[in-house]
């Protein structure tokens, strides 16, 4: 099977998943595939994170938000632009949603550290 066909098939499986378990399985298949790159994984992480917020699994949503942020931050930094990309913004939004729903959980510190990291990264790109 060609790489493009495999990538399309994996994305379709992820997009058609109806349960958290099906989404997680499809996500892991995308991660293991050589046809899916960091952009694919980052975007799937955002989608899965928003799904996890909808089923109130906030800690796991934060994990996927951070995964998306790390994947997309590297790609955004490689473009050497001063404008944050929409996917990076979505990852940060997802982290903020987690904080809005669970403001007193200690794991929120991880999201705050990521926000500080992106601001530091952006300031380095701008200079």
C-alpha positions in Angstrom: 0.0 0.0 0.0 1.4 3.4 -0.9 2.2 5.9 1.9 -0.5 8.3 0.7 -3.1 5.6 0.7 -2.1 4.4 4.1 -2.2 7.9 5.5 -5.7 8.5 4.0 -6.9 5.2 5.5 -5.5 6.0 8.9 -7.0 9.5 8.9 -10.4 8.1 7.8 -10.3 5.6 10.6 -9.6 8.3 13.1 -12.2 10.6 11.7 -14.9 7.9 11.7 -14.2 6.7 15.2 -17.3 7.0 17.4 -16.0 6.2 20.8 -13.0 7.3 22.9 -11.5 3.8 22.6 -11.8 3.7 18.8 -10.3 7.2 18.6 -7.4 6.2 20.9 -6.8 3.0 18.8 -6.8 5.0 15.6 -4.5 7.6 17.1 -2.0 5.0 18.1 -2.0 3.5 14.7 -1.3 6.9 13.2 1.6 7.4 15.7 3.1 4.0 14.7 2.7 4.6 11.0 5.6 6.0 9.0 3.2 7.7 6.6 1.8 10.1 9.3 4.1 13.0 10.2 4.2 15.4 13.2 1.6 17.7 11.6 -0.9 14.8 11.3 -0.2 13.6 14.9 -0.4 17.2 16.2 -3.8 17.9 14.5 -5.2 14.5 15.6 -4.0 15.3 19.1 -6.1 18.5 19.1 -9.2 16.7 17.8 -8.8 14.0 20.3 -8.2 16.5 23.1 -11.4 18.4 22.3 -13.3 15.0 22.2 -11.8 14.2 25.7 -13.1 17.6 27.0 -16.5 16.7 25.7 -16.5 13.5 27.7 -15.0 15.3 30.7 -11.7 13.5 30.7 -9.8 16.7 31.5 -6.4 15.3 32.5 -6.1 13.1 29.5 -7.3 16.1 27.3 -4.4 18.1 28.8 -2.0 15.3 27.9 -3.1 15.4 24.2 -3.0 19.2 24.2 0.6 19.1 25.3 1.4 16.5 22.7 -0.2 18.6 20.0 1.6 21.7 21.2 5.0 20.0 21.2 4.5 18.6 17.7 3.2 21.8 16.2 5.5 24.1 18.1 8.5 22.5 16.5 6.9 22.8 13.1 5.9 26.4 13.8 9.4 27.3 14.9 10.8 25.7 11.7 8.8 28.1 9.6 10.6 31.0 11.4 7.5 33.2 11.3 6.4 35.8 13.9 2.8 34.6 13.7 1.6 31.7 15.7 -0.1 29.1 13.6 -3.8 28.2 14.0 -3.0 24.7 15.1 -0.6 25.9 17.8 -3.3 28.4 18.9 -5.8 25.5 19.0 -3.5 23.5 21.2 -3.1 26.4 23.6 -6.9 26.9 23.6 -7.4 23.2 24.5 -5.0 23.7 27.4 -7.0 26.7 28.5 -10.2 24.8 28.4 -8.8 22.1 30.7 -7.8 24.9 33.1 -11.3 26.5 32.9 -12.9 23.2 33.9 -10.5 22.2 36.6 -8.8 25.3 38.0 -7.4 23.7 41.1 -5.8 20.6 39.8 -1.9 20.5 40.0 -1.5 19.3 36.4 -2.6 22.7 35.2 0.9 23.8 36.0 2.0 21.8 33.0 -0.2 23.9 30.7 1.1 27.1 32.2 4.7 26.0 31.6 3.8 25.2 28.0 2.4 28.7 27.5 5.5 30.2 29.0 7.6 28.0 26.7 5.7 29.1 23.6 6.1 32.8 24.5 9.8 32.3 25.0 10.1 30.5 21.7 8.1 33.2 19.9 10.3 35.9 21.4 13.4 34.1 20.2 12.0 33.8 16.7 11.1 37.5 16.6 14.7 38.6 17.5 
